[in-house]
Amino acid sequence: MRRPTLLILAHPRSDSLTAQVADRLRLRIEEEGGTVDLLDLYAEDFDPRLTPVDEPDWEDREKSYSPEVHAHMDRITAADDILVVFPVWWFAPPAVIKGWIDRVWNYGFAYGRSKPRLAGKRMLWLGLAGGTDADYEKTGLATAMDVQLRVGVSEFCGITESSVRLLHDTELSGVPRALRSARVGDVLKAADAALDEHLPH
């Protein structure tokens, strides 16, 4: 049986390949006895802008943030596994993900404690990248994303079981229509493999 999972989806279109991957993984986790809290940042109209009410107060780690942020904190707390599915835009996650981290993974909650509150959770960042694996490795972009997300967010907040996995060649516009279904199938299989490898039973 899988552990309770918070699945974060970040794509504006419900028919996108990113959304298909998230739906595939949600169904798999549920079929295998797990529970999934799907947090679709666009569908829930999450506001990524950091305003003073959610700005960290370095002199008060017990600060009360906005009700929206505390509701998201509760959803993170309730999960054992955190799975973030996103498209890679400009070699990084979409801005809404950055804004979600800025507002929700806040001082006193995700970091700033002698005993990290998120320790013991597992986390997988699953990005859909249009470019090839070779291109990302050659330019160092894969390493840059790994350091930014795994080290800079997950490990900084006490999540030591964390990984970044990119699904490559996901841009379908240059693929002949007759071959697109097979390409989508390959991407979904790669997503399955990432789930099994990085968030096993």
Legacy VTK file of the C-alpha trace (Angstrom):
# vtk DataFile Version 3.0
C-alpha trace
ASCII
DATASET POLYDATA
POINTS 201 float
0.000 0.000 0.000
1.272 3.439 -0.917
1.579 6.271 1.554
-0.709 9.353 1.514
0.420 11.565 -1.346
0.048 15.264 -2.042
0.168 15.580 -5.834
0.819 19.120 -7.041
-0.031 19.857 -10.670
1.091 23.064 -12.362
-0.268 23.521 -15.868
-2.951 25.929 -17.147
-4.582 23.368 -19.481
-6.453 20.342 -18.179
-5.819 18.503 -21.466
-2.032 19.014 -21.415
0.461 16.168 -21.415
1.523 17.349 -17.963
-2.048 16.907 -16.715
-2.223 13.472 -18.343
0.903 12.416 -16.480
-0.493 13.694 -13.182
-3.792 11.890 -13.765
-2.013 8.666 -14.671
0.047 8.749 -11.485
-2.954 9.689 -9.346
-4.902 6.690 -10.630
-1.943 4.374 -10.108
-1.422 5.464 -6.507
-5.124 5.057 -5.745
-5.292 1.653 -7.440
-2.366 0.549 -5.300
-4.174 1.443 -2.083
-2.851 4.955 -1.550
-4.729 8.191 -1.055
-4.083 11.261 -3.190
-4.772 14.905 -2.450
-4.618 16.553 -5.886
-3.523 20.172 -5.626
-4.052 21.681 -9.074
-2.580 25.145 -8.625
-4.216 26.622 -11.715
-7.624 24.987 -11.217
-7.673 26.142 -7.583
-6.648 29.641 -8.723
-3.686 29.781 -6.355
-2.230 33.299 -6.194
1.582 33.009 -6.381
2.218 36.630 -5.368
3.863 37.110 -1.993
2.158 39.898 -0.049
3.040 41.282 3.403
0.587 38.960 5.168
2.648 35.957 4.019
6.075 37.552 4.187
8.364 35.821 6.707
8.999 37.573 9.999
12.525 36.599 11.020
11.788 37.654 14.607
8.610 35.577 14.890
8.644 32.026 13.591
5.148 31.538 15.065
3.677 34.172 12.746
0.162 33.419 11.511
0.010 33.595 7.737
-3.045 33.939 5.516
-5.848 31.337 5.803
-5.077 30.133 2.250
-1.440 29.489 3.141
-2.310 27.694 6.382
-4.738 25.470 4.453
-1.913 24.514 2.079
0.421 23.902 5.007
-2.149 21.493 6.437
-2.264 19.592 3.139
1.520 19.245 3.137
1.516 18.098 6.757
-1.103 15.417 6.024
0.984 13.819 3.262
3.841 11.359 3.586
4.870 11.742 -0.059
4.948 14.948 -2.103
4.833 14.639 -5.897
5.165 17.765 -8.031
4.315 17.382 -11.739
5.154 20.364 -13.912
6.271 21.462 -17.383
9.816 22.761 -17.690
9.603 26.350 -18.933
12.814 28.339 -19.422
14.647 25.424 -17.791
12.740 25.787 -14.526
9.292 25.049 -13.080
6.463 27.490 -13.885
6.271 30.692 -11.835
3.223 29.395 -9.968
5.422 26.698 -8.395
7.960 29.304 -7.273
5.150 31.393 -5.821
3.713 28.358 -4.032
7.108 27.693 -2.444
7.535 31.388 -1.564
4.172 31.621 0.184
3.582 28.157 1.638
7.018 26.708 2.404
7.467 29.521 4.834
9.600 30.378 7.852
8.480 28.558 10.973
6.704 25.885 8.954
8.995 24.380 6.317
12.234 25.727 7.774
13.485 27.616 10.799
12.955 24.845 13.354
15.625 22.887 15.211
13.635 19.765 14.290
12.398 20.090 10.683
8.645 19.573 10.474
8.866 18.015 7.013
11.563 15.486 7.929
10.539 11.930 7.073
8.538 12.882 4.011
9.603 11.837 0.533
9.476 14.119 -2.486
9.651 13.735 -6.261
9.903 16.677 -8.630
8.727 15.363 -12.011
9.304 17.786 -14.876
8.243 17.395 -18.490
11.028 18.776 -20.683
10.807 19.328 -24.408
14.564 18.959 -24.946
16.646 15.821 -25.040
18.441 14.212 -22.135
21.759 14.768 -23.918
21.128 18.491 -24.353
20.294 18.975 -20.686
23.353 17.043 -19.564
25.692 18.827 -21.988
24.629 22.287 -20.864
24.459 21.451 -17.158
20.784 22.394 -16.998
19.784 19.055 -15.488
22.306 19.538 -12.687
21.154 23.118 -12.158
17.527 22.043 -11.733
18.529 19.239 -9.394
20.476 21.609 -7.154
17.742 24.240 -7.226
14.871 21.895 -6.332
16.308 18.909 -4.482
18.965 20.782 -2.512
17.585 24.316 -2.422
14.024 23.399 -1.484
13.574 19.791 -0.345
16.797 19.224 1.575
16.812 22.779 2.929
13.440 21.945 4.482
14.576 18.624 5.960
13.348 16.255 3.232
16.368 14.033 2.644
14.552 11.490 0.436
14.078 13.758 -2.553
14.846 13.591 -6.254
14.337 15.488 -9.483
13.403 13.464 -12.539
12.964 14.955 -16.008
10.864 13.294 -18.700
12.490 14.360 -21.968
11.264 14.783 -25.552
7.784 15.785 -24.426
7.241 18.512 -27.051
4.728 16.980 -29.475
4.389 19.820 -32.000
7.211 18.441 -34.138
5.990 14.852 -33.970
3.816 13.582 -36.859
0.237 13.112 -35.695
0.325 9.403 -36.506
3.188 8.966 -34.040
1.991 11.192 -31.198
-0.024 8.521 -29.424
3.037 6.292 -29.191
5.155 9.191 -27.922
2.576 9.982 -25.236
2.633 6.316 -24.260
6.402 6.439 -23.873
6.150 9.510 -21.633
3.521 7.860 -19.439
5.671 4.743 -19.090
8.636 6.899 -18.097
6.450 8.614 -15.489
5.438 5.216 -14.107
9.090 4.228 -13.873
9.974 7.464 -12.069
7.216 6.893 -9.528
8.385 3.333 -8.863
12.031 4.345 -8.596
11.746 7.506 -6.529
8.546 6.946 -4.535
8.424 3.150 -4.192
5.833 1.277 -2.114
LINES 1 202
201 0 1 2 3 4 5 6 7 8 9 10 11 12 13 14 15 16 17 18 19 20 21 22 23 24 25 26 27 28 29 30 31 32 33 34 35 36 37 38 39 40 41 42 43 44 45 46 47 48 49 50 51 52 53 54 55 56 57 58 59 60 61 62 63 64 65 66 67 68 69 70 71 72 73 74 75 76 77 78 79 80 81 82 83 84 85 86 87 88 89 90 91 92 93 94 95 96 97 98 99 100 101 102 103 104 105 106 107 108 109 110 111 112 113 114 115 116 117 118 119 120 121 122 123 124 125 126 127 128 129 130 131 132 133 134 135 136 137 138 139 140 141 142 143 144 145 146 147 148 149 150 151 152 153 154 155 156 157 158 159 160 161 162 163 164 165 166 167 168 169 170 171 172 173 174 175 176 177 178 179 180 181 182 183 184 185 186 187 188 189 190 191 192 193 194 195 196 197 198 199 200
